[in-house]
């Protein structure tokens, strides 16, 4: 069963084809990033995460509905001891041909090879600065060398697509950007700068730390980088390339007016709650339908029924803000 037939494909009320699932597998995180969990995350936060068997049934149902791209997120997904098995199950799902993961890189050094063998096709590693002191100030940990060793291990393991994510914050100056650009000259890595979103939790902090994506775009153009055409299945990033650089640079600007027009994703929380939009508080509990394979029909029906309520855009894209109770539970 391929899961990609037109009769199965989910299309929302605005004609957007939905094919990308972002699945949080834990709320826990061991970093304390200033823009996400500055106070840290308690070990027992939220409901127990979905089991491997529940995840298997969940992803299978989405694949039947035409979802071919799955990203495993958190919290920090590698804090789960069974994360390699989760990747293996997702990669083996009929119809799924792209399995990604977003990680802070803490355990990557020891498990990169296992993840590659399990079928991981894309890895995003959060590296918000290449300056050790600034990295520690942003993440609450002095672990930049360990994270970079994890990135090297992922390259050596041969994971096909490797991306480094850096949130644009005050202090991301030309010297910082140039360190990342030098990395793309040395290795086939994609560095993606993500514009800070105003989620409403602390407007004053946002005002002090927000850097418009347009500033980075001008800097890249001044340094001879050119915009690249979009490829199939690419996410929201606008990508740039430069001759002599095997790597490339991406910019994600979630607040732009057209950001939602290309949305092709749904999210499921670590506790099995379907969320149609990152900023939409409405959730559909799917966990009661994950107890057995016999519930597949009811599960796909519930997902289909929910999609009709997916909004045209989120409040940030409309110039507003929406506080998020737990970004780590939703998966970002």
C-alpha positions as CSV (number, residue, x, y, z in Angstrom):
1,X,0.0,0.0,0.0
2,X,1.8,3.2,-1.2
3,X,-0.4,5.7,0.7
4,X,0.2,8.2,-2.1
5,X,-2.9,7.7,-4.3
6,X,-4.9,10.7,-5.2
7,X,-8.0,9.2,-3.7
8,X,-6.2,9.0,-0.4
9,X,-4.5,12.4,-0.4
10,X,-5.7,14.9,2.2
11,X,-6.5,18.4,0.9
12,X,-7.7,21.1,3.3
13,X,-10.5,23.7,2.7
14,X,-8.0,26.1,1.1
15,X,-6.6,23.6,-1.4
16,X,-3.4,22.8,0.4
17,X,-2.2,19.3,0.0
18,X,-1.2,17.8,3.4
19,X,1.7,15.4,3.3
20,X,4.0,16.2,6.1
21,X,3.7,15.0,9.7
22,X,5.6,16.5,12.6
23,X,5.5,14.1,15.5
24,X,6.8,15.0,19.0
25,X,7.9,11.9,20.9
26,X,8.7,13.5,24.2
27,X,8.2,16.9,26.0
28,X,11.5,16.4,27.9
29,X,14.6,18.5,27.0
30,X,18.0,18.8,28.7
31,X,18.8,22.2,27.2
32,X,17.4,25.5,28.5
33,X,17.3,27.7,25.3
34,X,16.2,31.3,26.0
35,X,13.6,31.3,23.2
36,X,12.0,28.0,24.2
37,X,12.5,26.6,27.7
38,X,14.6,29.1,29.6
39,X,13.4,27.6,32.9
40,X,14.2,24.0,31.8
41,X,11.7,21.2,31.4
42,X,10.7,18.9,34.3
43,X,11.3,15.2,33.7
44,X,7.7,14.3,34.2
45,X,6.1,17.1,32.2
46,X,2.8,16.3,30.5
47,X,1.1,13.0,29.7
48,X,3.2,9.9,29.1
49,X,4.5,9.9,25.5
50,X,3.2,7.6,22.9
51,X,4.7,4.1,22.9
52,X,6.6,2.7,19.9
53,X,3.5,0.6,19.1
54,X,1.2,3.6,19.2
55,X,3.6,5.6,17.0
56,X,3.7,2.7,14.6
57,X,-0.1,2.8,14.3
58,X,-0.3,6.5,14.1
59,X,2.3,6.9,11.3
60,X,0.7,4.0,9.4
61,X,-2.7,5.8,9.4
62,X,-1.1,9.1,8.2
63,X,0.7,7.2,5.4
64,X,-2.6,5.7,4.2
65,X,-3.8,9.3,3.9
66,X,-0.9,10.3,1.7
67,X,1.7,11.5,4.2
68,X,5.1,10.6,2.9
69,X,7.2,12.9,5.0
70,X,7.6,12.4,8.8
71,X,9.7,14.5,11.2
72,X,10.4,13.2,14.7
73,X,10.7,16.1,17.2
74,X,10.4,16.9,20.9
75,X,11.4,18.2,23.4
76,X,14.6,16.4,22.6
77,X,13.8,13.2,20.9
78,X,17.1,11.5,21.6
79,X,16.4,11.5,25.3
80,X,14.1,8.5,24.5
81,X,16.1,5.3,24.8
82,X,14.0,3.8,22.0
83,X,14.4,6.6,19.5
84,X,16.4,4.4,17.1
85,X,13.6,1.9,17.1
86,X,11.1,4.7,16.5
87,X,13.0,5.8,13.4
88,X,13.2,2.2,12.2
89,X,9.4,1.7,12.5
90,X,8.7,5.0,10.8
91,X,11.1,4.3,8.0
92,X,9.6,0.9,7.4
93,X,6.1,2.3,7.1
94,X,4.7,1.7,3.5
95,X,4.4,5.0,1.8
96,X,6.8,6.9,4.0
97,X,10.0,7.9,2.0
98,X,11.4,10.7,4.1
99,X,12.2,10.4,7.8
100,X,13.6,13.4,9.5
101,X,14.6,14.3,13.1
102,X,15.3,17.6,14.9
103,X,17.7,17.3,17.8
104,X,20.0,19.5,20.0
105,X,22.8,17.1,19.2
106,X,23.5,16.1,22.8
107,X,23.5,12.3,22.1
108,X,24.2,12.4,18.4
109,X,27.9,11.5,18.7
110,X,27.0,8.0,20.0
111,X,23.9,7.2,17.9
112,X,24.4,8.8,14.5
113,X,25.4,5.5,12.9
114,X,22.4,3.7,14.4
115,X,20.0,6.4,13.2
116,X,21.5,6.2,9.7
117,X,21.1,2.4,9.6
118,X,17.6,2.7,10.9
119,X,16.6,4.7,7.9
120,X,16.9,8.4,8.9
121,X,17.1,10.5,5.7
122,X,17.3,14.0,7.1
123,X,18.7,15.4,10.3
124,X,18.3,18.9,11.7
125,X,20.7,19.9,14.5
126,X,20.1,23.1,16.5
127,X,23.3,25.1,16.7
128,X,22.4,28.7,17.6
129,X,26.0,30.0,17.7
130,X,29.5,28.8,16.8
131,X,30.9,30.9,19.5
132,X,31.2,28.8,22.7
133,X,30.3,31.6,25.1
134,X,27.3,32.7,23.1
135,X,26.2,29.1,22.6
136,X,26.2,28.6,26.4
137,X,24.3,31.8,27.0
138,X,21.6,30.9,24.5
139,X,21.2,27.2,25.4
140,X,22.1,27.1,29.1
141,X,24.8,24.5,28.4
142,X,28.6,24.6,27.7
143,X,28.2,21.8,25.2
144,X,29.1,23.3,21.8
145,X,32.1,21.0,21.2
146,X,30.0,17.9,22.0
147,X,27.2,19.1,19.6
148,X,29.7,19.8,16.8
149,X,31.2,16.3,17.3
150,X,27.7,15.0,16.8
151,X,27.3,16.9,13.6
152,X,30.6,15.4,12.4
153,X,29.4,11.9,13.4
154,X,26.2,12.4,11.4
155,X,28.3,13.4,8.3
156,X,30.5,10.4,8.8
157,X,27.4,8.1,9.1
158,X,26.2,9.3,5.7
159,X,22.8,10.6,6.7
160,X,21.7,12.0,3.3
161,X,20.5,15.5,4.3
162,X,22.1,17.4,7.2
163,X,20.9,20.8,8.3
164,X,22.0,23.1,11.1
165,X,19.3,25.3,12.6
166,X,20.1,28.7,14.2
167,X,17.5,31.0,15.6
168,X,18.1,34.6,14.6
169,X,18.6,36.6,17.8
170,X,20.0,39.9,18.8
171,X,23.8,39.5,18.6
172,X,23.7,37.4,15.4
173,X,26.0,39.8,13.7
174,X,28.1,39.7,10.6
175,X,30.9,37.9,12.3
176,X,28.6,35.2,13.6
177,X,27.0,34.7,10.2
178,X,30.4,34.5,8.5
179,X,31.4,31.6,10.8
180,X,28.4,29.7,9.5
181,X,29.0,30.7,5.9
182,X,32.6,29.4,6.3
183,X,31.2,26.0,7.4
184,X,29.2,25.8,4.2
185,X,32.4,26.2,2.2
186,X,34.0,23.3,4.0
187,X,31.1,20.8,4.1
188,X,27.8,20.0,2.3
189,X,25.8,21.2,5.2
190,X,22.7,23.5,5.0
191,X,22.6,26.2,7.6
192,X,19.1,27.5,8.2
193,X,18.5,30.8,10.1
194,X,15.0,30.9,11.7
195,X,13.4,34.2,12.4
196,X,12.2,34.5,16.0
197,X,8.4,34.1,16.3
198,X,6.4,36.4,18.6
199,X,4.4,33.8,20.5
200,X,3.1,36.3,23.1
201,X,4.7,34.8,26.2
202,X,7.0,37.8,26.7
203,X,6.6,40.7,24.3
204,X,9.4,42.7,25.8
205,X,11.9,39.8,25.4
206,X,10.8,39.4,21.8
207,X,11.3,43.1,21.1
208,X,14.8,43.0,22.5
209,X,15.8,39.9,20.6
210,X,14.0,39.9,17.3
211,X,16.1,40.3,14.1
212,X,14.1,40.6,10.9
213,X,14.9,38.0,8.3
214,X,15.2,40.8,5.7
215,X,18.4,42.0,7.4
216,X,20.0,38.5,6.9
217,X,18.8,38.4,3.3
218,X,20.6,41.7,2.5
219,X,23.7,40.4,4.2
220,X,23.7,37.2,2.1
221,X,23.2,39.2,-1.1
222,X,26.0,41.5,-0.2
223,X,28.3,38.5,0.2
224,X,27.4,37.1,-3.2
225,X,24.7,34.5,-2.3
226,X,21.8,33.9,-4.7
227,X,18.3,32.6,-4.1
228,X,17.8,29.0,-5.3
229,X,14.6,27.5,-6.9
230,X,12.4,25.5,-4.6
231,X,12.6,21.7,-4.8
232,X,9.9,19.1,-4.4
233,X,8.7,18.6,-0.8
234,X,10.9,21.4,0.6
235,X,9.7,23.1,3.7
236,X,9.2,26.8,4.3
237,X,12.8,27.9,3.9
238,X,14.0,30.2,1.2
239,X,17.4,28.7,0.1
240,X,20.6,30.4,-1.1
241,X,23.7,29.1,-2.7
242,X,27.1,30.4,-3.8
243,X,29.8,29.1,-6.1
244,X,32.5,27.2,-4.3
245,X,30.3,26.3,-1.4
246,X,29.0,22.7,-1.3
247,X,26.6,23.7,1.5
248,X,23.8,26.3,1.3
249,X,21.9,28.7,3.5
250,X,18.2,28.8,4.2
251,X,16.0,31.5,5.8
252,X,12.7,30.6,7.5
253,X,10.5,33.6,8.1
254,X,7.3,32.3,9.7
255,X,5.7,35.8,10.1
256,X,5.6,36.6,6.4
257,X,2.2,37.0,4.9
258,X,2.7,34.1,2.4
259,X,4.2,31.6,4.9
260,X,0.9,29.8,5.6
261,X,-0.1,29.5,1.9
262,X,2.5,26.8,1.4
263,X,1.7,24.9,4.7
264,X,1.6,21.2,4.1
265,X,1.8,19.9,7.6
266,X,0.0,18.6,10.6
267,X,1.4,18.1,14.1
268,X,0.8,15.4,16.7
269,X,2.0,16.0,20.3
270,X,3.9,13.6,22.4
271,X,0.7,12.6,24.1
272,X,-1.1,11.9,20.8
273,X,-3.1,15.1,20.3
274,X,-3.5,16.3,16.7
275,X,-2.9,20.0,16.2
276,X,-3.8,21.5,12.8
277,X,-1.7,24.6,13.3
278,X,1.1,25.5,15.6
279,X,-0.8,28.4,17.0
280,X,-4.3,26.9,17.0
281,X,-5.2,25.7,20.5
282,X,-7.8,23.3,19.2
283,X,-6.6,19.7,19.5
284,X,-8.0,16.3,18.5
285,X,-7.1,13.4,20.9
286,X,-6.0,10.5,18.7
287,X,-4.5,8.3,21.5
288,X,-7.9,6.5,22.2
289,X,-7.7,5.3,18.6
290,X,-4.2,3.9,18.8
291,X,-4.9,0.8,21.0
292,X,-5.1,-1.8,18.2
293,X,-4.7,-2.2,14.4
294,X,-8.5,-2.8,14.2
295,X,-9.0,1.0,14.9
296,X,-7.3,2.1,11.7
297,X,-10.5,3.1,10.0
298,X,-11.7,5.1,12.9
299,X,-8.3,6.7,13.2
300,X,-8.1,7.8,9.5
301,X,-11.7,9.0,9.7
302,X,-10.9,11.2,12.7
303,X,-7.9,12.7,11.0
304,X,-10.0,13.4,7.8
305,X,-12.8,15.0,9.8
306,X,-10.4,17.2,11.7
307,X,-8.6,18.6,8.6
308,X,-11.7,20.7,7.6
309,X,-11.0,23.0,10.6
310,X,-7.3,23.8,9.6
311,X,-7.1,27.6,9.5
312,X,-6.0,29.6,6.5
313,X,-3.2,31.2,8.5
314,X,-1.9,31.6,12.0
315,X,-2.1,34.7,14.2
316,X,1.6,35.6,13.8
317,X,1.2,35.7,10.0
318,X,-1.8,38.0,10.5
319,X,0.3,40.4,12.6
320,X,-0.8,39.1,16.0
321,X,0.8,36.9,18.6
322,X,-0.4,33.7,20.4
323,X,1.1,32.4,23.5
324,X,2.0,28.7,23.4
325,X,1.7,26.7,26.6
326,X,4.4,24.2,25.7
327,X,6.3,24.4,22.5
328,X,8.3,21.3,23.6
329,X,5.1,19.2,23.7
330,X,3.9,20.3,20.2
331,X,7.2,19.8,18.4
332,X,7.7,23.3,16.9
